[in-house]
Amino acid sequence: MVSVAWLGRTEDWITYDFPEGYRGAKIARGWRGQKQVWFALKFTGEDSEVNLFADRHVEFDAWRWAELDEAAEMVIPFKRDTYVQVVAAFHRFAAPGAEPDPEPNGPTFA
């Protein structure tokens, strides 16, 4: 997908730990959780550009458009606080006419 415009990123890293008893593949590799920086991008293309199978490491089997405030309720409970933090960080971009943050040095999205 190349039809995106830069909006911003989370200021800090967001972390979460896997819950006790979690049996995902990452636990098998010795991971205790994840540390992430999130990026906000505005999709400027057509829905047909979304291809969940473009990478051999398929993470999702379906997608749909939703309101930003719905995001935290759509994920597995142990990731919910992460999504609450992302929604809070990016809520300003969901408003009509919202201005993007200055683009950092590095790759551009066009």
trRosetta pair geometry for C-beta under 8 A, 3 or more apart (Angstrom, degrees):
i j d omega theta_ij theta_ji phi_ij phi_ji
1 4 6.6 67 133 -32 101 110
1 43 7.6 -39 174 -126 133 99
1 45 6.8 -152 -159 31 90 148
1 49 5.0 102 -118 143 83 109
1 50 6.4 17 -83 -94 129 50
1 51 7.4 -179 -51 24 88 83
1 54 7.8 -151 -21 -8 77 166
2 45 7.5 92 69 -58 57 141
2 49 7.7 -112 30 -165 63 136
2 109 7.4 -174 -166 -164 58 76
2 110 7.1 -8 167 86 97 48
3 43 6.5 55 105 -168 91 64
3 44 4.6 -129 167 72 90 77
3 45 2.7 113 69 -49 156 108
3 46 7.5 67 41 11 166 56
3 49 5.9 108 22 52 119 178
4 41 4.1 8 -177 169 127 125
4 42 6.4 145 -160 71 67 45
4 43 5.8 -35 -101 -101 79 47
4 44 6.3 165 -101 12 21 91
4 45 7.6 -45 -50 -9 56 103
4 109 4.6 -46 88 163 94 135
5 41 6.7 147 66 -166 37 73
5 42 4.5 -18 57 57 95 104
5 44 5.6 70 -18 -35 101 128
5 100 7.1 -119 139 -62 99 148
5 109 6.3 179 -112 96 20 110
6 41 6.4 -42 -104 -113 34 75
6 42 8.0 -20 55 17 13 86
6 100 5.6 96 109 -171 75 148
6 101 7.8 -89 146 61 100 76
6 103 5.0 70 101 -101 164 101
6 108 7.1 -81 -30 -149 128 65
6 109 5.5 143 -50 34 80 113
7 40 3.9 -69 78 112 119 103
7 41 6.0 -170 9 -97 97 21
7 42 5.6 108 -51 -30 113 89
7 90 7.4 67 114 -143 134 99
7 93 4.6 53 179 -129 140 142
7 98 7.6 32 -147 113 113 118
7 100 4.6 -124 -131 -118 42 93
7 101 6.8 66 150 15 45 83
8 39 7.5 -175 101 -155 37 56
8 40 4.8 13 56 44 74 116
8 89 7.9 -149 111 152 122 95
8 90 7.1 178 70 -110 111 79
8 93 6.5 -151 22 -62 113 130
8 100 6.2 -175 -43 -162 80 71
8 101 3.7 85 -101 6 99 123
9 37 6.0 16 179 167 117 104
9 38 6.6 164 -156 89 66 49
9 39 4.8 -27 -101 -104 88 65
9 40 6.8 -155 -76 12 35 76
9 101 7.4 -99 18 57 65 147
9 104 7.4 -18 9 -15 134 129
10 13 7.6 108 105 -100 124 16
10 14 6.0 -45 156 -26 168 109
10 36 8.0 68 36 116 146 79
10 37 5.6 -157 55 -155 103 63
10 38 4.6 67 -19 45 116 86
10 39 7.9 -92 0 -64 74 36
10 85 7.5 46 -130 137 133 102
10 86 6.7 -70 -75 -111 123 70
10 89 4.9 1 -112 177 79 169
11 89 7.0 -153 1 -135 83 120
13 35 5.1 4 176 -178 129 95
13 36 6.6 135 -161 65 75 30
13 37 5.8 -62 -104 -67 63 77
14 35 7.5 157 77 -157 38 49
14 36 5.3 -31 63 68 87 87
14 37 7.5 135 14 -94 82 31
14 38 6.6 2 17 -13 131 107
14 82 5.4 114 148 -142 125 85
14 85 5.3 162 -125 98 130 143
14 86 6.8 -63 -32 -60 172 85
15 33 6.2 69 179 123 88 131
15 34 6.8 -174 -143 94 58 48
15 35 4.7 -14 -98 -103 92 72
15 36 7.4 158 -85 18 42 69
16 33 5.2 -154 102 -167 48 118
16 34 6.1 7 54 51 81 81
16 78 6.6 133 166 150 129 85
16 79 6.1 149 82 -113 173 57
16 81 6.7 147 -100 68 116 103
16 82 5.0 -70 -37 -54 132 119
17 32 5.8 -34 -137 148 89 87
17 33 3.8 -80 -108 -70 40 133
17 78 7.9 -90 86 -179 56 118
18 22 4.1 -117 169 57 108 154
18 24 6.8 -132 -132 31 139 117
18 26 7.1 176 -61 88 143 113
18 27 5.8 -132 106 -75 168 105
18 31 7.1 92 -15 112 131 90
18 32 6.5 -149 24 174 95 37
18 33 5.4 -159 -14 -88 67 63
18 78 6.9 62 -144 142 40 154
19 22 5.0 115 61 -41 69 109
19 78 4.7 -126 -31 -93 109 143
22 27 5.7 167 104 -53 91 144
22 78 7.4 -61 -78 18 134 169
23 27 6.2 -104 -139 56 24 144
23 28 7.9 45 -175 -48 61 94
24 27 5.3 109 61 2 69 99
24 28 7.5 -126 108 -2 45 89
25 28 5.4 -53 -156 33 41 116
25 29 6.7 31 150 -13 68 105
26 29 5.7 -59 -153 40 38 107
26 31 4.1 -41 163 47 96 138
26 34 7.7 -23 175 -64 164 98
27 30 7.7 87 -178 -43 32 9
27 31 6.2 -87 -81 62 33 79
31 34 7.2 23 174 -69 131 67
36 82 7.3 55 46 -159 129 128
38 86 5.0 8 50 -121 173 112
38 89 7.1 125 70 77 122 143
38 90 7.6 -84 117 -42 125 126
40 89 7.9 -159 -41 116 123 96
40 90 4.6 158 -86 -125 133 119
40 93 5.1 153 164 7 148 169
41 109 6.2 -58 -134 116 122 174
42 93 7.5 -143 -67 175 96 118
42 100 7.8 -102 -11 -77 119 115
45 49 4.4 4 123 8 144 152
46 49 5.5 115 67 -14 70 97
47 50 5.9 -40 -172 12 55 113
50 63 6.0 -113 162 72 142 150
51 54 4.2 92 100 -48 111 101
52 58 6.2 64 147 -144 90 97
52 59 7.9 -122 -166 54 95 64
52 60 5.3 -104 -142 81 126 91
52 61 7.0 137 139 -123 156 19
52 62 7.6 -53 -45 -69 164 12
52 63 6.4 177 -65 -20 119 115
53 58 5.8 -12 -108 -94 64 119
55 58 7.0 164 81 -71 77 50
58 61 7.3 66 155 -79 119 64
60 63 6.2 67 132 -63 141 88
66 70 4.5 -99 163 69 121 137
66 71 6.9 147 98 -69 125 64
66 74 7.0 110 78 -46 175 152
67 70 4.8 99 65 -7 81 105
67 94 7.8 70 -166 -158 73 140
68 71 6.0 -25 -171 -16 46 116
68 87 5.6 143 156 -134 95 90
68 90 6.6 -141 -151 102 140 106
68 91 6.5 166 116 -107 145 60
68 94 4.7 -103 2 -81 143 145
69 72 7.9 -43 -178 18 44 97
69 87 6.4 98 -105 -160 44 136
69 91 8.0 53 -72 -114 82 101
70 73 5.8 -71 -168 46 57 108
70 74 6.1 53 143 -31 86 114
71 74 5.9 -71 -154 31 32 112
71 75 7.2 17 162 -19 67 109
71 83 4.9 -154 127 -175 101 120
71 86 7.1 -83 116 86 150 114
71 87 5.6 179 52 -72 123 112
72 75 6.7 -65 -155 28 33 106
72 80 5.2 73 -173 -159 90 77
72 83 4.0 168 -97 104 68 116
72 84 4.9 51 -103 -66 143 70
72 87 6.1 -71 -35 -14 106 141
73 80 7.9 45 -84 -129 31 107
74 83 7.9 -167 52 -158 79 167
75 79 4.6 -83 145 84 131 116
75 80 6.0 175 78 -82 103 59
75 82 7.9 -75 105 65 160 101
75 83 5.4 157 18 -32 142 147
76 79 5.2 69 67 16 83 106
76 80 7.7 -123 97 -41 41 79
77 80 5.3 -26 -154 -19 42 121
79 82 5.0 -51 -172 37 68 121
79 83 6.2 64 135 -21 86 102
80 83 5.8 -60 -153 38 35 108
80 84 6.4 39 151 -23 69 103
81 84 5.4 -48 -147 32 36 116
81 85 6.6 38 153 -19 65 102
82 85 5.9 -58 -158 35 31 110
82 86 6.5 27 149 -17 66 106
83 86 5.4 -50 -143 37 38 112
83 87 6.1 41 155 -21 68 103
84 87 5.9 -52 -146 36 29 111
84 88 6.5 30 153 -18 62 106
85 88 5.7 -55 -149 37 31 112
85 89 6.3 29 154 -18 65 108
86 89 5.7 -57 -147 38 31 110
86 90 6.0 0 164 5 68 115
87 90 6.4 -73 -137 52 24 91
87 91 6.0 51 160 -62 65 92
88 91 6.0 -24 -140 -13 25 117
90 93 5.1 -43 -174 28 77 117
90 94 7.0 82 134 -30 82 94
91 94 5.8 -53 -161 21 44 115
91 95 7.9 51 149 -29 65 92
92 95 6.4 -42 -168 10 42 113
92 98 5.8 141 147 -142 68 129
93 98 4.9 168 -136 118 36 154
93 100 7.4 42 -117 -101 108 61
94 98 7.0 67 40 -21 22 151
95 98 4.6 112 65 -60 83 106
100 103 7.4 21 132 -58 127 77
103 108 6.6 27 -178 -111 152 85
